[in-house]
Amino acid sequence: MRPRFLADADFNHRILNGIRRREPAIDFQTAVVGGTIALADPDVLALAARVGRVLVTHDRDTMFRHFARFVEIETSPGLIVVRQQLDIGRAIEDLLLIWAATDADEWLNKAGYVPI
């Protein structure tokens, strides 16, 4: 099964919209629909785990640390941190590649960084 994604509140909507235009079949929830807005990082990780979605964020400053603590006691569907300064087209391509070429199980308790 392909990974399903959840956008953190800080995630660039232009990237998300571009991904959806390129691949309408992708299951990528916005922060509004997914309910990640105004949540602290540990709560966002817990929410993503409850709904079985890989969290996608730009927050590299604190999210890796929170993720490491989270997976010590819980199971996570995964974390992908996209470099904020990355070209939008490149971010779209890399996330689509991750979606198309990996299985959701490959992301369990794993974190990745885009660019890949």
N, CA, C and O atoms as CSV, one atom per row, in Angstrom:
chain,resi,resn,atom,element,x,y,z
A,1,MET,N,N,0.837,-1.177,0.000
A,1,MET,CA,C,0.000,0.000,0.000
A,1,MET,C,C,0.886,1.246,0.000
A,1,MET,O,O,1.886,1.307,0.715
A,2,ARG,N,N,0.516,2.211,-0.789
A,2,ARG,CA,C,1.274,3.466,-0.853
A,2,ARG,C,C,1.077,4.281,0.420
A,2,ARG,O,O,0.047,4.177,1.087
A,3,PRO,N,N,2.084,5.098,0.747
A,3,PRO,CA,C,1.926,5.941,1.942
A,3,PRO,C,C,0.839,6.986,1.746
A,3,PRO,O,O,0.611,7.484,0.643
A,4,ARG,N,N,0.177,7.302,2.852
A,4,ARG,CA,C,-0.783,8.394,2.887
A,4,ARG,C,C,-0.140,9.506,3.697
A,4,ARG,O,O,0.504,9.242,4.712
A,5,PHE,N,N,-0.307,10.735,3.262
A,5,PHE,CA,C,0.400,11.867,3.858
A,5,PHE,C,C,-0.542,12.808,4.603
A,5,PHE,O,O,-1.736,12.890,4.314
A,6,LEU,N,N,0.039,13.516,5.573
A,6,LEU,CA,C,-0.651,14.560,6.323
A,6,LEU,C,C,0.281,15.759,6.393
A,6,LEU,O,O,1.425,15.637,6.831
A,7,ALA,N,N,-0.202,16.906,5.966
A,7,ALA,CA,C,0.600,18.133,5.996
A,7,ALA,C,C,0.583,18.752,7.380
A,7,ALA,O,O,-0.468,18.859,8.014
A,8,ASP,N,N,1.749,19.155,7.840
A,8,ASP,CA,C,1.855,19.944,9.061
A,8,ASP,C,C,1.356,21.363,8.747
A,8,ASP,O,O,1.241,21.746,7.583
A,9,ALA,N,N,1.066,22.122,9.783
A,9,ALA,CA,C,0.529,23.473,9.588
A,9,ALA,C,C,1.476,24.373,8.803
A,9,ALA,O,O,1.028,25.299,8.127
A,10,ASP,N,N,2.781,24.112,8.883
A,10,ASP,CA,C,3.748,24.972,8.197
A,10,ASP,C,C,4.010,24.567,6.747
A,10,ASP,O,O,4.800,25.218,6.063
A,11,PHE,N,N,3.363,23.509,6.270
A,11,PHE,CA,C,3.703,22.989,4.952
A,11,PHE,C,C,3.172,23.888,3.839
A,11,PHE,O,O,2.031,24.348,3.885
A,12,ASN,N,N,4.016,24.129,2.843
A,12,ASN,CA,C,3.724,25.011,1.725
A,12,ASN,C,C,2.557,24.472,0.882
A,12,ASN,O,O,2.646,23.396,0.290
A,13,HIS,N,N,1.481,25.233,0.844
A,13,HIS,CA,C,0.294,24.814,0.104
A,13,HIS,C,C,0.540,24.727,-1.399
A,13,HIS,O,O,-0.125,23.953,-2.087
A,14,ARG,N,N,1.470,25.498,-1.909
A,14,ARG,CA,C,1.768,25.426,-3.349
A,14,ARG,C,C,2.347,24.069,-3.707
A,14,ARG,O,O,2.072,23.544,-4.786
A,15,ILE,N,N,3.147,23.493,-2.814
A,15,ILE,CA,C,3.680,22.153,-3.059
A,15,ILE,C,C,2.537,21.142,-3.036
A,15,ILE,O,O,2.420,20.307,-3.932
A,16,LEU,N,N,1.716,21.221,-2.033
A,16,LEU,CA,C,0.587,20.299,-1.905
A,16,LEU,C,C,-0.348,20.394,-3.112
A,16,LEU,O,O,-0.754,19.370,-3.662
A,17,ASN,N,N,-0.689,21.607,-3.525
A,17,ASN,CA,C,-1.559,21.781,-4.688
A,17,ASN,C,C,-0.910,21.240,-5.960
A,17,ASN,O,O,-1.586,20.630,-6.789
A,18,GLY,N,N,0.399,21.460,-6.120
A,18,GLY,CA,C,1.103,20.944,-7.285
A,18,GLY,C,C,1.129,19.428,-7.326
A,18,GLY,O,O,1.002,18.826,-8.391
A,19,ILE,N,N,1.292,18.819,-6.173
A,19,ILE,CA,C,1.276,17.351,-6.097
A,19,ILE,C,C,-0.095,16.821,-6.506
A,19,ILE,O,O,-0.196,15.871,-7.281
A,20,ARG,N,N,-1.119,17.429,-5.991
A,20,ARG,CA,C,-2.480,16.972,-6.309
A,20,ARG,C,C,-2.819,17.168,-7.783
A,20,ARG,O,O,-3.533,16.354,-8.368
A,21,ARG,N,N,-2.312,18.244,-8.387
A,21,ARG,CA,C,-2.539,18.446,-9.827
A,21,ARG,C,C,-1.825,17.378,-10.642
A,21,ARG,O,O,-2.378,16.850,-11.607
A,22,ARG,N,N,-0.596,17.062,-10.251
A,22,ARG,CA,C,0.186,16.074,-10.995
A,22,ARG,C,C,-0.331,14.655,-10.801
A,22,ARG,O,O,-0.305,13.848,-11.731
A,23,GLU,N,N,-0.802,14.348,-9.590
A,23,GLU,CA,C,-1.246,12.979,-9.294
A,23,GLU,C,C,-2.497,13.017,-8.422
A,23,GLU,O,O,-2.400,12.969,-7.196
A,24,PRO,N,N,-3.668,13.103,-9.047
A,24,PRO,CA,C,-4.917,13.199,-8.287
A,24,PRO,C,C,-5.178,12.003,-7.362
A,24,PRO,O,O,-5.955,12.122,-6.414
A,25,ALA,N,N,-4.552,10.871,-7.617
A,25,ALA,CA,C,-4.788,9.683,-6.799
A,25,ALA,C,C,-4.073,9.731,-5.450
A,25,ALA,O,O,-4.358,8.914,-4.575
A,26,ILE,N,N,-3.159,10.664,-5.272
A,26,ILE,CA,C,-2.396,10.714,-4.025
A,26,ILE,C,C,-3.321,11.091,-2.862
A,26,ILE,O,O,-4.206,11.936,-2.998
A,27,ASP,N,N,-3.095,10.450,-1.733
A,27,ASP,CA,C,-3.884,10.717,-0.526
A,27,ASP,C,C,-3.038,11.604,0.380
A,27,ASP,O,O,-2.210,11.108,1.145
A,28,PHE,N,N,-3.244,12.905,0.294
A,28,PHE,CA,C,-2.429,13.898,0.996
A,28,PHE,C,C,-3.367,14.915,1.637
A,28,PHE,O,O,-3.892,15.797,0.957
A,29,GLN,N,N,-3.576,14.791,2.940
A,29,GLN,CA,C,-4.478,15.703,3.638
A,29,GLN,C,C,-3.793,17.025,3.949
A,29,GLN,O,O,-2.610,17.067,4.285
A,30,THR,N,N,-4.556,18.096,3.832
A,30,THR,CA,C,-4.074,19.413,4.229
A,30,THR,C,C,-4.058,19.505,5.755
A,30,THR,O,O,-4.631,18.665,6.449
A,31,ALA,N,N,-3.395,20.532,6.255
A,31,ALA,CA,C,-3.366,20.774,7.696
A,31,ALA,C,C,-4.762,21.089,8.221
A,31,ALA,O,O,-5.118,20.685,9.328
A,32,VAL,N,N,-5.544,21.803,7.436
A,32,VAL,CA,C,-6.903,22.157,7.867
A,32,VAL,C,C,-7.767,20.907,7.985
A,32,VAL,O,O,-8.405,20.684,9.014
A,33,VAL,N,N,-7.789,20.102,6.944
A,33,VAL,CA,C,-8.601,18.879,6.959
A,33,VAL,C,C,-8.072,17.899,8.003
A,33,VAL,O,O,-8.849,17.257,8.710
A,34,GLY,N,N,-6.761,17.787,8.095
A,34,GLY,CA,C,-6.146,16.841,9.030
A,34,GLY,C,C,-6.138,17.292,10.468
A,34,GLY,O,O,-5.944,16.476,11.370
A,35,GLY,N,N,-6.346,18.576,10.704
A,35,GLY,CA,C,-6.418,19.078,12.065
A,35,GLY,C,C,-5.088,19.336,12.743
A,35,GLY,O,O,-4.996,19.245,13.967
A,36,THR,N,N,-4.049,19.657,11.975
A,36,THR,CA,C,-2.730,19.888,12.574
A,36,THR,C,C,-2.470,21.344,12.951
A,36,THR,O,O,-1.461,21.644,13.588
A,37,ILE,N,N,-3.352,22.235,12.572
A,37,ILE,CA,C,-3.142,23.657,12.856
A,37,ILE,C,C,-3.246,23.904,14.359
A,37,ILE,O,O,-4.155,23.413,15.028
A,38,ALA,N,N,-2.289,24.680,14.871
A,38,ALA,CA,C,-2.234,25.116,16.272
A,38,ALA,C,C,-1.905,23.993,17.248
A,38,ALA,O,O,-2.060,24.168,18.457
A,39,LEU,N,N,-1.456,22.845,16.751
A,39,LEU,CA,C,-1.036,21.766,17.639
A,39,LEU,C,C,0.469,21.828,17.856
A,39,LEU,O,O,1.215,22.213,16.956
A,40,ALA,N,N,0.907,21.454,19.035
A,40,ALA,CA,C,2.339,21.332,19.322
A,40,ALA,C,C,2.886,20.115,18.571
A,40,ALA,O,O,2.145,19.184,18.255
A,41,ASP,N,N,4.181,20.134,18.292
A,41,ASP,CA,C,4.794,19.058,17.512
A,41,ASP,C,C,4.474,17.653,18.036
A,41,ASP,O,O,4.099,16.796,17.237
A,42,PRO,N,N,4.603,17.379,19.327
A,42,PRO,CA,C,4.280,16.023,19.804
A,42,PRO,C,C,2.823,15.638,19.533
A,42,PRO,O,O,2.522,14.476,19.258
A,43,ASP,N,N,1.928,16.615,19.611
A,43,ASP,CA,C,0.514,16.347,19.340
A,43,ASP,C,C,0.270,16.092,17.855
A,43,ASP,O,O,-0.580,15.276,17.497
A,44,VAL,N,N,0.999,16.773,17.005
A,44,VAL,CA,C,0.886,16.548,15.560
A,44,VAL,C,C,1.355,15.136,15.227
A,44,VAL,O,O,0.716,14.440,14.439
A,45,LEU,N,N,2.461,14.711,15.818
A,45,LEU,CA,C,2.959,13.353,15.593
A,45,LEU,C,C,1.956,12.309,16.086
A,45,LEU,O,O,1.734,11.295,15.424
A,46,ALA,N,N,1.355,12.558,17.240
A,46,ALA,CA,C,0.357,11.630,17.779
A,46,ALA,C,C,-0.870,11.563,16.875
A,46,ALA,O,O,-1.416,10.484,16.645
A,47,LEU,N,N,-1.300,12.707,16.363
A,47,LEU,CA,C,-2.434,12.739,15.446
A,47,LEU,C,C,-2.129,11.951,14.178
A,47,LEU,O,O,-2.944,11.139,13.741
A,48,ALA,N,N,-0.962,12.186,13.585
A,48,ALA,CA,C,-0.573,11.461,12.374
A,48,ALA,C,C,-0.554,9.956,12.631
A,48,ALA,O,O,-0.967,9.175,11.774
A,49,ALA,N,N,-0.083,9.552,13.796
A,49,ALA,CA,C,-0.051,8.131,14.140
A,49,ALA,C,C,-1.468,7.567,14.268
A,49,ALA,O,O,-1.745,6.467,13.791
A,50,ARG,N,N,-2.353,8.312,14.905
A,50,ARG,CA,C,-3.738,7.852,15.080
A,50,ARG,C,C,-4.443,7.627,13.746
A,50,ARG,O,O,-5.224,6.687,13.597
A,51,VAL,N,N,-4.162,8.497,12.780
A,51,VAL,CA,C,-4.845,8.387,11.488
A,51,VAL,C,C,-4.027,7.627,10.441
A,51,VAL,O,O,-4.465,7.475,9.301
A,52,GLY,N,N,-2.844,7.151,10.825
A,52,GLY,CA,C,-2.038,6.315,9.931
A,52,GLY,C,C,-1.456,7.034,8.737
A,52,GLY,O,O,-1.439,6.501,7.627
A,53,ARG,N,N,-0.970,8.267,8.967
A,53,ARG,CA,C,-0.419,9.052,7.861
A,53,ARG,C,C,1.006,9.502,8.155
A,53,ARG,O,O,1.339,9.852,9.287
A,54,VAL,N,N,1.832,9.488,7.132
A,54,VAL,CA,C,3.183,10.026,7.221
A,54,VAL,C,C,3.059,11.546,7.308
A,54,VAL,O,O,2.410,12.173,6.471
A,55,LEU,N,N,3.680,12.123,8.319
A,55,LEU,CA,C,3.635,13.569,8.491
A,55,LEU,C,C,4.660,14.226,7.571
A,55,LEU,O,O,5.816,13.806,7.522
A,56,VAL,N,N,4.233,15.258,6.842
A,56,VAL,CA,C,5.115,16.009,5.949
A,56,VAL,C,C,5.190,17.439,6.478
A,56,VAL,O,O,4.164,18.090,6.676
A,57,THR,N,N,6.403,17.918,6.702
A,57,THR,CA,C,6.606,19.216,7.343
A,57,THR,C,C,7.838,19.908,6.770
A,57,THR,O,O,8.648,19.294,6.075
A,58,HIS,N,N,7.960,21.176,7.072
A,58,HIS,CA,C,9.196,21.916,6.791
A,58,HIS,C,C,10.009,22.105,8.066
A,58,HIS,O,O,11.127,22.618,8.006
A,59,ASP,N,N,9.483,21.707,9.201
A,59,ASP,CA,C,10.077,21.980,10.511
A,59,ASP,C,C,11.231,21.029,10.823
A,59,ASP,O,O,11.047,20.008,11.486
A,60,ARG,N,N,12.396,21.371,10.348
A,60,ARG,CA,C,13.558,20.522,10.626
A,60,ARG,C,C,14.220,20.889,11.948
A,60,ARG,O,O,15.006,20.107,12.484
A,61,ASP,N,N,13.911,22.071,12.480
A,61,ASP,CA,C,14.556,22.523,13.713
A,61,ASP,C,C,14.141,21.700,14.929
A,61,ASP,O,O,14.977,21.388,15.777
A,62,THR,N,N,12.867,21.347,15.022
A,62,THR,CA,C,12.419,20.624,16.217
A,62,THR,C,C,11.768,19.279,15.928
A,62,THR,O,O,11.746,18.417,16.806
A,63,MET,N,N,11.240,19.071,14.734
A,63,MET,CA,C,10.440,17.876,14.489
A,63,MET,C,C,11.251,16.579,14.570
A,63,MET,O,O,10.738,15.577,15.071
A,64,PHE,N,N,12.489,16.567,14.098
A,64,PHE,CA,C,13.296,15.345,14.190
A,64,PHE,C,C,13.472,14.930,15.646
A,64,PHE,O,O,13.390,13.745,15.971
A,65,ARG,N,N,13.712,15.896,16.513
A,65,ARG,CA,C,13.906,15.605,17.942
A,65,ARG,C,C,12.615,15.049,18.554
A,65,ARG,O,O,12.648,14.058,19.284
A,66,HIS,N,N,11.505,15.676,18.261
A,66,HIS,CA,C,10.223,15.190,18.772
A,66,HIS,C,C,9.898,13.810,18.213
A,66,HIS,O,O,9.364,12.958,18.924
A,67,PHE,N,N,10.219,13.591,16.949
A,67,PHE,CA,C,9.968,12.300,16.322
A,67,PHE,C,C,10.783,11.205,17.008
A,67,PHE,O,O,10.261,10.125,17.283
A,68,ALA,N,N,12.052,11.475,17.284
A,68,ALA,CA,C,12.905,10.486,17.952
A,68,ALA,C,C,12.329,10.101,19.318
A,68,ALA,O,O,12.336,8.927,19.687
A,69,ARG,N,N,11.842,11.070,20.050
A,69,ARG,CA,C,11.212,10.779,21.349
A,69,ARG,C,C,9.915,10.002,21.166
A,69,ARG,O,O,9.629,9.070,21.918
A,70,PHE,N,N,9.139,10.387,20.173
A,70,PHE,CA,C,7.845,9.755,19.939
A,70,PHE,C,C,8.004,8.265,19.644
A,70,PHE,O,O,7.287,7.442,20.214
A,71,VAL,N,N,8.931,7.913,18.762
A,71,VAL,CA,C,9.066,6.504,18.364
A,71,VAL,C,C,9.708,5.640,19.448
A,71,VAL,O,O,9.731,4.416,19.321
A,72,GLU,N,N,10.222,6.245,20.496
A,72,GLU,CA,C,10.700,5.454,21.629
A,72,GLU,C,C,9.547,4.785,22.364
A,72,GLU,O,O,9.731,3.737,22.984
A,73,ILE,N,N,8.350,5.384,22.300
A,73,ILE,CA,C,7.224,4.849,23.058
A,73,ILE,C,C,6.000,4.521,22.208
A,73,ILE,O,O,5.115,3.792,22.656
A,74,GLU,N,N,5.942,5.049,20.989
A,74,GLU,CA,C,4.793,4.839,20.103
A,74,GLU,C,C,5.276,4.404,18.724
A,74,GLU,O,O,6.461,4.511,18.407
A,75,THR,N,N,4.358,3.918,17.919
A,75,THR,CA,C,4.652,3.594,16.522
A,75,THR,C,C,4.176,4.750,15.656
A,75,THR,O,O,3.059,5.243,15.812
A,76,SER,N,N,5.034,5.171,14.748
A,76,SER,CA,C,4.705,6.267,13.848
A,76,SER,C,C,4.655,5.773,12.407
A,76,SER,O,O,5.469,4.939,12.008
A,77,PRO,N,N,3.703,6.282,11.621
A,77,PRO,CA,C,3.682,5.970,10.197
A,77,PRO,C,C,4.845,6.599,9.438
A,77,PRO,O,O,5.093,6.242,8.287
A,78,GLY,N,N,5.573,7.546,10.078
A,78,GLY,CA,C,6.748,8.136,9.462
A,78,GLY,C,C,6.707,9.650,9.424
A,78,GLY,O,O,5.693,10.283,9.721
A,79,LEU,N,N,7.845,10.206,9.047
A,79,LEU,CA,C,8.032,11.654,8.982
A,79,LEU,C,C,8.881,11.986,7.764
A,79,LEU,O,O,9.902,11.347,7.509
A,80,ILE,N,N,8.449,12.982,7.025
A,80,ILE,CA,C,9.235,13.510,5.907
A,80,ILE,C,C,9.383,15.010,6.129
A,80,ILE,O,O,8.394,15.732,6.261
A,81,VAL,N,N,10.626,15.466,6.168
A,81,VAL,CA,C,10.912,16.889,6.309
A,81,VAL,C,C,11.398,17.397,4.956
A,81,VAL,O,O,12.380,16.898,4.406
A,82,VAL,N,N,10.701,18.388,4.433
A,82,VAL,CA,C,11.043,18.981,3.138
A,82,VAL,C,C,11.763,20.297,3.403
A,82,VAL,O,O,11.246,21.176,4.092
A,83,ARG,N,N,12.952,20.417,2.851
A,83,ARG,CA,C,13.732,21.647,3.034
A,83,ARG,C,C,12.936,22.841,2.522
A,83,ARG,O,O,12.483,22.852,1.378
A,84,GLN,N,N,12.773,23.831,3.365
A,84,GLN,CA,C,11.952,25.011,3.062
A,84,GLN,C,C,12.424,25.732,1.793
A,84,GLN,O,O,11.602,26.229,1.023
A,85,GLN,N,N,13.727,25.790,1.576
A,85,GLN,CA,C,14.270,26.545,0.445
A,85,GLN,C,C,14.297,25.739,-0.856
A,85,GLN,O,O,14.716,26.251,-1.894
A,86,LEU,N,N,13.863,24.507,-0.804
A,86,LEU,CA,C,13.883,23.657,-1.989
A,86,LEU,C,C,12.922,24.206,-3.047
A,86,LEU,O,O,11.818,24.645,-2.727
A,87,ASP,N,N,13.350,24.176,-4.293
A,87,ASP,CA,C,12.501,24.567,-5.407
A,87,ASP,C,C,11.191,23.784,-5.347
A,87,ASP,O,O,11.197,22.574,-5.121
A,88,ILE,N,N,10.079,24.470,-5.547
A,88,ILE,CA,C,8.768,23.835,-5.430
A,88,ILE,C,C,8.627,22.658,-6.392
A,88,ILE,O,O,8.107,21.609,-6.014
A,89,GLY,N,N,9.080,22.822,-7.614
A,89,GLY,CA,C,9.005,21.729,-8.582
A,89,GLY,C,C,9.782,20.508,-8.135
A,89,GLY,O,O,9.323,19.377,-8.295
A,90,ARG,N,N,10.951,20.736,-7.577
A,90,ARG,CA,C,11.773,19.621,-7.073
A,90,ARG,C,C,11.096,18.945,-5.889
A,90,ARG,O,O,11.106,17.718,-5.790
A,91,ALA,N,N,10.510,19.727,-4.995
A,91,ALA,CA,C,9.809,19.154,-3.848
A,91,ALA,C,C,8.647,18.279,-4.315
A,91,ALA,O,O,8.433,17.188,-3.787
A,92,ILE,N,N,7.908,18.758,-5.295
A,92,ILE,CA,C,6.790,17.984,-5.851
A,92,ILE,C,C,7.296,16.671,-6.433
A,92,ILE,O,O,6.749,15.606,-6.145
A,93,GLU,N,N,8.332,16.746,-7.247
A,93,GLU,CA,C,8.881,15.530,-7.871
A,93,GLU,C,C,9.369,14.531,-6.830
A,93,GLU,O,O,9.095,13.336,-6.943
A,94,ASP,N,N,10.085,15.006,-5.823
A,94,ASP,CA,C,10.628,14.098,-4.807
A,94,ASP,C,C,9.515,13.441,-3.992
A,94,ASP,O,O,9.577,12.243,-3.714
A,95,LEU,N,N,8.513,14.202,-3.613
A,95,LEU,CA,C,7.410,13.618,-2.850
A,95,LEU,C,C,6.599,12.635,-3.689
A,95,LEU,O,O,6.152,11.607,-3.180
A,96,LEU,N,N,6.407,12.940,-4.962
A,96,LEU,CA,C,5.723,11.994,-5.843
A,96,LEU,C,C,6.533,10.713,-6.010
A,96,LEU,O,O,5.966,9.622,-6.066
A,97,LEU,N,N,7.842,10.840,-6.088
A,97,LEU,CA,C,8.693,9.657,-6.185
A,97,LEU,C,C,8.577,8.803,-4.922
A,97,LEU,O,O,8.460,7.580,-5.002
A,98,ILE,N,N,8.609,9.444,-3.775
A,98,ILE,CA,C,8.443,8.711,-2.512
A,98,ILE,C,C,7.101,7.981,-2.502
A,98,ILE,O,O,7.027,6.808,-2.137
A,99,TRP,N,N,6.047,8.681,-2.902
A,99,TRP,CA,C,4.715,8.085,-2.917
A,99,TRP,C,C,4.639,6.891,-3.873
A,99,TRP,O,O,4.073,5.853,-3.531
A,100,ALA,N,N,5.208,7.041,-5.063
A,100,ALA,CA,C,5.099,6.000,-6.091
A,100,ALA,C,C,6.030,4.814,-5.858
A,100,ALA,O,O,5.708,3.684,-6.228
A,101,ALA,N,N,7.181,5.072,-5.247
A,101,ALA,CA,C,8.217,4.033,-5.193
A,101,ALA,C,C,8.368,3.355,-3.833
A,101,ALA,O,O,9.158,2.421,-3.696
A,102,THR,N,N,7.623,3.809,-2.829
A,102,THR,CA,C,7.756,3.189,-1.513
A,102,THR,C,C,6.416,2.670,-1.032
A,102,THR,O,O,5.354,3.064,-1.513
A,103,ASP,N,N,6.507,1.780,-0.076
A,103,ASP,CA,C,5.333,1.210,0.559
A,103,ASP,C,C,5.160,1.869,1.921
A,103,ASP,O,O,6.147,2.244,2.554
A,104,ALA,N,N,3.932,2.013,2.376
A,104,ALA,CA,C,3.678,2.647,3.669
A,104,ALA,C,C,4.462,1.963,4.792
A,104,ALA,O,O,4.949,2.638,5.699
A,105,ASP,N,N,4.588,0.658,4.745
A,105,ASP,CA,C,5.317,-0.075,5.788
A,105,ASP,C,C,6.796,0.303,5.856
A,105,ASP,O,O,7.416,0.187,6.912
A,106,GLU,N,N,7.353,0.745,4.756
A,106,GLU,CA,C,8.761,1.153,4.745
A,106,GLU,C,C,9.009,2.399,5.579
A,106,GLU,O,O,10.146,2.665,5.969
A,107,TRP,N,N,7.964,3.166,5.859
A,107,TRP,CA,C,8.102,4.417,6.610
A,107,TRP,C,C,7.867,4.256,8.103
A,107,TRP,O,O,8.104,5.197,8.861
A,108,LEU,N,N,7.409,3.092,8.547
A,108,LEU,CA,C,7.128,2.903,9.966
A,108,LEU,C,C,8.339,3.266,10.816
A,108,LEU,O,O,9.417,2.690,10.669
A,109,ASN,N,N,8.139,4.232,11.705
A,109,ASN,CA,C,9.172,4.701,12.642
A,109,ASN,C,C,10.430,5.232,11.949
A,109,ASN,O,O,11.511,5.241,12.538
A,110,LYS,N,N,10.285,5.669,10.709
A,110,LYS,CA,C,11.423,6.223,9.963
A,110,LYS,C,C,11.160,7.685,9.624
A,110,LYS,O,O,10.021,8.118,9.452
A,111,ALA,N,N,12.254,8.421,9.536
A,111,ALA,CA,C,12.187,9.820,9.118
A,111,ALA,C,C,13.046,10.000,7.881
A,111,ALA,O,O,14.112,9.396,7.760
A,112,GLY,N,N,12.579,10.828,6.970
A,112,GLY,CA,C,13.333,11.126,5.764
A,112,GLY,C,C,13.418,12.626,5.547
A,112,GLY,O,O,12.680,13.408,6.147
A,113,TYR,N,N,14.336,13.004,4.675
A,113,TYR,CA,C,14.575,14.411,4.393
A,113,TYR,C,C,14.567,14.612,2.885
A,113,TYR,O,O,15.264,13.899,2.163
A,114,VAL,N,N,13.794,15.567,2.406
A,114,VAL,CA,C,13.740,15.893,0.982
A,114,VAL,C,C,14.503,17.181,0.785
A,114,VAL,O,O,14.151,18.164,1.437
A,115,PRO,N,N,15.510,17.265,-0.051
A,115,PRO,CA,C,15.687,16.380,-1.196
A,115,PRO,C,C,16.254,15.039,-0.800
A,115,PRO,O,O,17.085,14.913,0.100
A,116,ILE,N,N,15.752,14.013,-1.537
A,116,ILE,CA,C,16.172,12.640,-1.295
A,116,ILE,C,C,17.497,12.362,-1.952
A,116,ILE,O,O,18.013,11.248,-1.855
